[in-house]
């Protein structure tokens, strides 16, 4: 296991990959296609893998499947950090964090709790409990009903040494800036909006130095080219890539709710990997939309 402080430094400025989770014809996790896809991606260096996350359909996986995904990733990832999605109710999240650690994980991305709202005190209590349940690094995903204020996050960072990251999927730049100003180098900051490349430059101005990329799944060189231009402050190149690839991709992604995941899985399948269907409540792309994806990625790596 990579020490939390060391993992924080590894991911602070590096691109993070969000692999999809393939299923077989009987709707079971398919480890061999998953590992084959990771092997294909391996030459394209990233700061770590976030497996069984949002793009990996964590919300539709059982805890046992999440642990199986972690084991399969650990066998294939080499020295790359393996971070896993973790969530559900507080007791389930604590149990799952311990199981992920035992399976060889280096950290967890703590996704929002299910259904109900809660005050800041309750949101903090859940994060605190999960941090105390594991020695691994913990990254908080600020999204949905688990939004956290800069003040609450600072308190938790003081109490929980293994809390090393803040990932934002809200689009609330004001809160992001309050967090990055208040906590400084104490945390790594990760952009987590759907197709975050669309928001990366704005988030950079708020102090968020990197992000996770879902399109890396099927156009890794394009994803790394954008990230390199982003780090170099080459806004002209970023904007050209937005026009040439990312905005056309979002026209497909935005055709139905949930296509932020479905379109990525379709892209992976077009690269020749067995992915299976997405699980309900998501739906697969239509044949016409798959053809649109095929045209989009033609000649692009």
Secondary structure, 3 states (H helix, E strand, C coil): CCCHHHHHHHHCCCCEECCCCCECCCCCECHHHHHHHHHHHHCCCCCEEEECCCCCCHHHCCHHHHHHHHHHHHHHHCCCCEEEEECCCHHHHHHHHHHHHHCCCCEEEECCCCCCCCCHHHHHHHHHHHHHHCCCEEEEEECHHHCCCHHHHHHHHHHCCCEEEEEECCCCHHHHHHHHHHHHHHCEEEECCCCHHHCHHHHHHCCCCEEEECHHHCCHHHHHHHHHHHHHCCHHHHHHHHHHHHHHHHHHHCCCCCHHHHHHHHHHHHCCCCCCCCCCCCCCCCHHHHHHHHHHHCCCC
